[in-house]
Amino acid sequence: MNKKLDYYLKLFLNLNDPIYYSILFLVLLFMLIYLIFKRVIIPLEKKHILENNALEMENAKLMALFAELDPDPILRIDLRGIIIFTNEAAKNLIKEGSLRGKPIQYVIPQLVLPIIDFILNDNSKSFSTNINSKNYLVLFRGISSLKIAQVYFHDITEKIENENKLKSMTDKIQNNTEVERQRIARELHDSVGQELLLLKMDLLNTQKSFPIDSKTNDYFSHSTKILQKIITELNVILFNLMPSTLRENGLGTAIVSMVNKITSTGFIKGSVNIVGLEERLNDKLEISIYRIIQEALNNIIKHAQAEEFSIQIILKDERVKILISDNGIGMSSNYEAGGFGLINIRERIEFFNGVFKVDSSQNGTLLVIDIPMVKKDA
C-alpha cells in the first residue's frame, strides 16, 4: 500500500510529467478567472448599478424640477395609488390642505385603473374630468423605472366654454337661416308664384282668341310651356326652401319625396331605406337631418358624376344612423369643391354631439352619420 502511495507521489511530483503542468495550468487559470471576476466584473457591475441609480435619481430630480415649474397641476403616485408629490400648481386642484398621503381617488373619485399594471408596463391613458367646476384633460402615465405614475392635469375649461359659445352661435345661425328660408319661400309663393299663375291664365285666355292652326297660337303654346317650366322650377325651389312635407308628414316622407323628385329628372337614380322611424323626432333634429341629406345629395349631383345613390336611415338604441353612398368618382379630385358642403354637414352633426365619417375612393363615396335621437316632445 505504501509502495503504491510513494509511486503516485513520485509520479505527481515528477516535473517531467505533462500531467503536472496540466493541473498547474488549470489551477492558475481558475485563479485568474476568480481574480478577474472579483477585481473587474463585480466592481463594474456595482459601478453600473450605482451609475444607474444616480441617473434615475437625476431623472427624478429633473422630473421634480420640471414638474415644479410646470404651470399645470401634476401629481405623482406610488404603486399603491398614494400621492407622494404635488407641484405648486396642484394646490389649486382641491383647496383642502395637502394632497400628499391621500389616494388619487381623493382628487379623481371616478378613476378606476389597474395602477400597478399601468406603472410596471409604462402604460398611459388620457381622459377628461371635472374638479371644482373646472374641466381638465388628464394624462395618467406609468413610469416603471421609478415605480411611480405621473398624473398631468390640463385645464380645458375655457376651451369648452368657447366650444359651447360656438355651438350656440351655430345653432342661432341655423335657426335664423331656417326662419329666413321660410320667409323667402312665403314671399315667393304669395307674390311671384301667384303672379306667374295669373300670367299663365292670361296667356291661355288670350290664346283662345286665335285660330288653333295659326302661328300666333303656336307662339302662345310655346310661351305657356316655358311659363309652366318656370312655375315647376319655382315649386322645386319653394320645396327646398320650406318642405311642407317635412312639416306635415315627418322626416321619412320628406326624404322619400326629395329622392323621388331627384330620380324623376332621369339624370341619376336614387333609393331610400328607412328602418325604425315610426314616430316624429324633435323639430330641430328633423330639419337638421333633412338639410344634411339635402346637402349630401347636392354634392353628389354636382360633383360625384354618379349614376345612382342610396340613403339608409336606421333608428336603433336611441340613435339615428344615416348612410349615404354613391358610385361616383369619389372626393379625391373634387374635395375642395364639395368642402363647404361637408363643413355645413359636419357642423350640423356636431351640434347634436353626433359622429361624422367619410370613406371615399375612385369607386364612390360613403358618408356615415350617427346622431343621438331627440324625440318630438324634447
C-alpha positions as CSV (number, residue, x, y, z in Angstrom):
1,M,0.0,0.0,0.0
2,N,2.8,2.4,0.9
3,K,4.7,1.4,-2.2
4,K,1.7,2.4,-4.3
5,L,1.3,5.7,-2.5
6,D,5.0,6.5,-2.9
7,Y,4.7,5.6,-6.6
8,Y,1.8,8.1,-7.2
9,L,3.5,10.8,-5.2
10,K,6.7,10.5,-7.3
11,L,4.6,10.4,-10.4
12,F,2.7,13.6,-9.4
13,L,5.9,15.4,-8.3
14,N,7.8,14.5,-11.3
15,L,8.5,17.8,-13.1
16,N,9.0,16.0,-16.3
17,D,5.4,14.6,-16.3
18,P,2.9,16.6,-18.5
19,I,0.0,15.9,-16.2
20,Y,1.7,18.0,-13.5
21,Y,1.9,21.0,-15.8
22,S,-1.8,20.5,-17.0
23,I,-3.0,20.5,-13.4
24,L,-0.9,23.5,-12.6
25,F,-2.2,25.3,-15.7
26,L,-5.8,24.6,-14.7
27,V,-5.2,25.9,-11.1
28,L,-3.7,29.1,-12.4
29,L,-6.5,29.6,-14.9
30,F,-9.2,29.2,-12.2
31,M,-7.3,31.7,-10.0
32,L,-7.0,34.1,-12.9
33,I,-10.8,33.9,-13.7
34,Y,-11.6,34.4,-10.0
35,L,-9.3,37.4,-9.8
36,I,-10.9,38.9,-13.0
37,F,-14.4,38.3,-11.7
38,K,-13.6,39.7,-8.2
39,R,-11.4,42.6,-9.2
40,V,-13.1,43.6,-12.6
41,I,-16.5,42.2,-13.3
42,I,-18.1,42.7,-9.8
43,P,-16.7,46.3,-9.5
44,L,-18.1,47.1,-13.0
45,E,-21.5,45.7,-12.1
46,K,-21.5,47.7,-8.8
47,K,-20.4,50.8,-10.7
48,H,-23.2,50.2,-13.3
49,I,-25.8,49.8,-10.6
50,L,-24.6,53.0,-8.8
51,E,-24.5,54.9,-12.1
52,N,-28.0,53.7,-13.0
53,N,-29.3,54.6,-9.6
54,A,-27.6,58.0,-9.9
55,L,-29.1,58.5,-13.3
56,E,-32.6,57.5,-12.1
57,M,-32.1,59.9,-9.2
58,E,-31.0,62.6,-11.5
59,N,-34.0,61.9,-13.8
60,A,-36.3,62.0,-10.7
61,K,-34.8,65.4,-9.7
62,L,-35.2,66.7,-13.2
63,M,-38.8,65.5,-13.4
64,A,-39.4,67.1,-10.0
65,L,-37.9,70.3,-11.2
66,F,-39.8,70.4,-14.4
67,A,-43.0,69.4,-12.6
68,E,-42.5,72.2,-10.1
69,L,-42.0,74.7,-12.9
70,D,-45.0,73.4,-14.9
71,P,-48.0,75.8,-14.8
72,D,-50.4,72.8,-15.0
73,P,-51.1,70.7,-11.9
74,I,-49.0,67.5,-11.6
75,L,-49.4,64.7,-9.1
76,R,-47.0,61.7,-8.6
77,I,-48.3,58.5,-7.1
78,D,-46.7,55.2,-6.0
79,L,-47.7,51.6,-6.7
80,R,-50.5,51.8,-4.0
81,G,-52.0,54.8,-5.7
82,I,-51.0,57.2,-2.9
83,I,-50.0,60.7,-3.8
84,I,-46.3,61.2,-3.0
85,F,-45.6,64.5,-4.8
86,T,-47.5,67.6,-5.9
87,N,-46.2,70.6,-7.7
88,E,-47.2,74.2,-6.8
89,A,-50.0,74.4,-9.4
90,A,-51.6,71.2,-7.9
91,K,-52.5,73.1,-4.7
92,N,-55.3,74.8,-6.7
93,L,-57.0,71.5,-7.6
94,I,-58.6,70.9,-4.2
95,K,-58.1,73.7,-1.7
96,E,-58.4,71.5,1.4
97,G,-54.9,71.1,2.7
98,S,-52.1,69.0,1.4
99,L,-52.8,66.2,-1.1
100,R,-49.7,64.2,-0.1
101,G,-50.5,60.9,1.5
102,K,-54.0,60.8,0.1
103,P,-55.2,58.3,-2.6
104,I,-55.5,59.5,-6.2
105,Q,-59.3,58.8,-5.9
106,Y,-59.5,61.7,-3.5
107,V,-58.8,64.0,-6.4
108,I,-60.4,61.9,-9.2
109,P,-63.2,59.8,-7.5
110,Q,-64.3,58.1,-10.7
111,L,-60.8,56.9,-11.6
112,V,-60.8,53.1,-12.0
113,L,-57.4,51.9,-13.3
114,P,-55.1,48.9,-12.5
115,I,-52.5,51.3,-11.2
116,I,-49.8,48.7,-10.6
117,D,-50.1,47.3,-14.1
118,F,-50.1,50.8,-15.6
119,I,-46.9,51.7,-13.8
120,L,-45.0,48.4,-14.3
121,N,-45.9,48.3,-18.1
122,D,-45.3,52.1,-18.7
123,N,-48.9,52.5,-19.9
124,S,-50.6,55.8,-20.5
125,K,-54.3,56.9,-20.6
126,S,-55.9,60.2,-21.2
127,F,-59.5,61.2,-20.1
128,S,-61.4,64.3,-19.0
129,T,-62.8,65.0,-15.6
130,N,-64.4,67.8,-13.7
131,I,-62.9,69.1,-10.4
132,N,-64.4,72.1,-8.5
133,S,-66.4,73.2,-11.5
134,K,-63.3,73.2,-13.8
135,N,-62.8,70.8,-16.7
136,Y,-59.5,69.1,-17.0
137,L,-57.8,66.8,-19.6
138,V,-55.9,64.2,-17.5
139,L,-52.9,62.2,-18.7
140,F,-52.1,59.2,-16.5
141,R,-48.6,57.9,-17.3
142,G,-46.8,55.0,-15.7
143,I,-43.0,55.1,-15.2
144,S,-41.7,51.6,-14.4
145,S,-38.1,52.6,-13.8
146,L,-39.2,54.8,-10.9
147,K,-42.1,52.6,-9.8
148,I,-44.4,55.7,-9.9
149,A,-47.0,57.3,-12.1
150,Q,-47.3,60.9,-13.1
151,V,-50.8,62.4,-13.4
152,Y,-50.9,65.6,-15.5
153,F,-53.9,68.0,-15.5
154,H,-54.5,70.5,-18.3
155,D,-57.3,73.0,-17.7
156,I,-59.7,73.0,-20.7
157,T,-62.5,74.9,-19.1
158,E,-62.0,78.0,-21.3
159,K,-61.8,75.8,-24.4
160,I,-65.1,74.0,-23.6
161,E,-66.7,77.4,-22.9
162,N,-65.6,78.7,-26.2
163,E,-66.8,75.5,-27.9
164,N,-70.2,75.9,-26.2
165,K,-70.4,79.5,-27.4
166,L,-69.5,78.5,-30.9
167,K,-72.1,75.8,-30.7
168,S,-74.7,78.3,-29.5
169,M,-73.8,80.7,-32.3
170,T,-74.0,77.9,-34.9
171,D,-77.4,77.0,-33.6
172,K,-78.6,80.6,-33.8
173,I,-77.3,81.0,-37.3
174,Q,-79.0,77.8,-38.4
175,N,-82.3,78.8,-36.7
176,N,-82.1,82.3,-38.4
177,T,-81.3,80.6,-41.7
178,E,-84.4,78.4,-41.4
179,V,-86.6,81.4,-40.5
180,E,-85.2,83.3,-43.5
181,R,-85.7,80.3,-45.8
182,Q,-89.4,80.2,-44.7
183,R,-89.8,83.9,-45.1
184,I,-88.4,83.9,-48.6
185,A,-90.5,80.8,-49.5
186,R,-93.7,82.5,-48.4
187,E,-92.8,85.7,-50.2
188,L,-92.1,83.8,-53.5
189,H,-95.2,81.7,-53.1
190,D,-97.5,84.6,-52.2
191,S,-96.2,87.1,-54.8
192,V,-94.1,85.6,-57.6
193,G,-96.0,82.3,-57.6
194,Q,-99.4,83.9,-57.8
195,E,-98.2,86.4,-60.5
196,L,-96.9,83.6,-62.6
197,L,-100.2,81.7,-62.3
198,L,-102.2,84.8,-63.3
199,L,-99.9,85.3,-66.3
200,K,-100.4,81.7,-67.3
201,M,-104.2,82.1,-67.1
202,D,-103.9,85.3,-69.2
203,L,-101.9,83.6,-71.9
204,L,-104.3,80.7,-72.0
205,N,-107.3,83.1,-72.3
206,T,-105.6,85.2,-75.0
207,Q,-104.6,82.1,-76.9
208,K,-108.3,81.1,-77.3
209,S,-109.0,84.2,-79.4
210,F,-106.7,82.9,-82.2
211,P,-107.2,80.1,-84.6
212,I,-105.7,76.8,-83.4
213,D,-103.6,76.4,-86.5
214,S,-102.2,80.0,-86.6
215,K,-98.6,80.9,-85.8
216,T,-99.8,83.2,-83.0
217,N,-101.5,80.3,-81.3
218,D,-98.2,78.3,-81.6
219,Y,-96.4,81.2,-80.1
220,F,-98.8,81.3,-77.1
221,S,-98.5,77.5,-76.7
222,H,-94.7,77.8,-76.6
223,S,-94.8,80.7,-74.2
224,T,-97.2,78.8,-71.9
225,K,-94.9,75.8,-71.8
226,I,-91.9,77.9,-70.9
227,L,-94.0,79.6,-68.2
228,Q,-95.1,76.3,-66.9
229,K,-91.5,75.2,-66.7
230,I,-90.7,78.3,-64.7
231,I,-93.6,77.6,-62.3
232,T,-92.4,74.0,-61.9
233,E,-88.8,75.1,-61.1
234,L,-90.2,77.7,-58.7
235,N,-92.1,75.0,-56.9
236,V,-88.9,72.9,-56.6
237,I,-87.2,76.0,-55.1
238,L,-90.1,76.5,-52.7
239,F,-90.0,72.9,-51.6
240,N,-86.2,73.1,-51.0
241,L,-86.6,76.3,-49.0
242,M,-89.6,75.1,-46.9
243,P,-90.5,71.5,-47.4
244,S,-94.2,71.3,-46.4
245,T,-94.0,67.5,-46.5
246,L,-91.4,67.6,-43.7
247,R,-93.6,69.8,-41.5
248,E,-96.8,67.9,-42.2
249,N,-95.8,64.3,-42.6
250,G,-92.4,63.9,-41.0
251,L,-88.8,63.2,-41.9
252,G,-89.3,59.8,-43.7
253,T,-91.9,61.0,-46.1
254,A,-89.9,64.2,-46.8
255,I,-86.8,62.3,-47.6
256,V,-88.7,59.9,-49.9
257,S,-90.3,62.8,-51.7
258,M,-86.9,64.5,-52.1
259,V,-85.3,61.3,-53.6
260,N,-88.3,60.8,-55.9
261,K,-88.1,64.3,-57.3
262,I,-84.3,63.8,-58.0
263,T,-84.9,60.4,-59.6
264,S,-87.8,61.8,-61.7
265,T,-85.3,64.1,-63.5
266,G,-83.7,61.0,-65.2
267,F,-80.2,62.1,-64.6
268,I,-79.5,59.9,-61.5
269,K,-81.3,57.1,-59.8
270,G,-81.8,57.1,-56.0
271,S,-83.1,54.7,-53.4
272,V,-84.2,55.1,-49.8
273,N,-84.4,52.5,-47.0
274,I,-85.8,53.7,-43.6
275,V,-86.0,51.4,-40.5
276,G,-87.5,52.3,-37.2
277,L,-88.8,55.8,-37.9
278,E,-92.3,55.2,-36.7
279,E,-92.5,58.4,-34.5
280,R,-91.7,62.0,-35.1
281,L,-88.4,63.4,-34.0
282,N,-87.6,66.8,-32.4
283,D,-88.4,69.6,-35.0
284,K,-84.8,70.9,-34.9
285,L,-83.4,67.4,-35.4
286,E,-85.7,66.6,-38.2
287,I,-84.8,69.9,-40.1
288,S,-81.1,69.3,-39.5
289,I,-81.2,65.7,-40.8
290,Y,-83.2,66.9,-43.8
291,R,-80.7,69.6,-44.5
292,I,-77.8,67.2,-44.0
293,I,-79.2,64.7,-46.6
294,Q,-80.2,67.6,-48.9
295,E,-76.6,69.0,-48.8
296,A,-75.1,65.5,-49.3
297,L,-77.3,64.9,-52.4
298,N,-76.5,68.3,-53.8
299,N,-72.8,67.4,-53.6
300,I,-73.5,64.0,-55.3
301,I,-75.4,65.7,-58.1
302,K,-72.9,68.5,-58.6
303,H,-69.6,66.7,-58.2
304,A,-69.7,62.9,-58.0
305,Q,-70.6,62.1,-61.6
306,A,-72.6,59.2,-60.1
307,E,-75.3,57.1,-61.8
308,E,-77.0,56.2,-58.6
309,F,-77.1,56.9,-54.9
310,S,-78.5,55.2,-51.8
311,I,-79.8,56.5,-48.5
312,Q,-80.3,54.4,-45.4
313,I,-81.8,55.8,-42.2
314,I,-81.8,53.5,-39.1
315,L,-83.2,54.3,-35.7
316,K,-81.8,51.9,-33.1
317,D,-80.7,52.1,-29.5
318,E,-81.8,55.8,-29.2
319,R,-79.5,56.8,-32.1
320,V,-80.2,57.9,-35.7
321,K,-77.7,56.3,-38.1
322,I,-77.6,57.5,-41.7
323,L,-75.6,56.0,-44.6
324,I,-75.4,58.0,-47.8
325,S,-73.5,56.3,-50.7
326,D,-72.9,56.8,-54.4
327,N,-71.0,55.1,-57.2
328,G,-69.3,58.3,-58.4
329,I,-65.6,59.3,-58.8
330,G,-65.0,60.0,-55.1
331,M,-63.8,63.1,-53.4
332,S,-60.0,62.9,-54.2
333,S,-60.3,65.4,-57.1
334,N,-63.4,67.3,-56.0
335,Y,-62.9,67.6,-52.3
336,E,-62.4,71.4,-52.3
337,A,-65.5,71.9,-54.5
338,G,-67.6,69.9,-52.0
339,G,-65.6,71.1,-49.0
340,F,-68.0,73.8,-47.9
341,G,-71.0,71.5,-48.1
342,L,-69.1,68.9,-45.9
343,I,-68.3,71.7,-43.4
344,N,-72.0,72.5,-43.1
345,I,-72.9,68.8,-42.7
346,R,-70.2,68.4,-40.0
347,E,-71.4,71.4,-38.1
348,R,-75.0,70.3,-38.0
349,I,-73.9,66.8,-36.8
350,E,-71.6,68.1,-34.1
351,F,-74.3,70.4,-32.8
352,F,-76.2,67.2,-31.7
353,N,-72.9,65.6,-30.5
354,G,-73.0,63.2,-33.4
355,V,-70.3,61.4,-35.3
356,F,-69.4,62.0,-39.0
357,K,-67.1,59.9,-41.1
358,V,-66.3,60.0,-44.8
359,D,-65.0,57.0,-46.8
360,S,-64.2,58.0,-50.4
361,S,-62.4,56.2,-53.3
362,Q,-62.5,56.2,-57.1
363,N,-65.4,53.8,-56.8
364,G,-67.6,56.2,-54.9
365,T,-68.2,57.8,-51.5
366,L,-69.9,56.7,-48.3
367,L,-71.0,59.2,-45.6
368,V,-71.6,57.7,-42.2
369,I,-73.6,59.8,-39.7
370,D,-74.5,58.8,-36.2
371,I,-76.7,61.2,-34.1
372,P,-78.3,60.7,-30.7
373,M,-82.0,60.6,-31.1
374,V,-84.2,63.5,-29.7
375,K,-87.9,62.8,-29.7
376,K,-90.7,65.2,-30.7
377,D,-91.6,66.3,-27.1
378,A,-87.9,67.1,-26.2
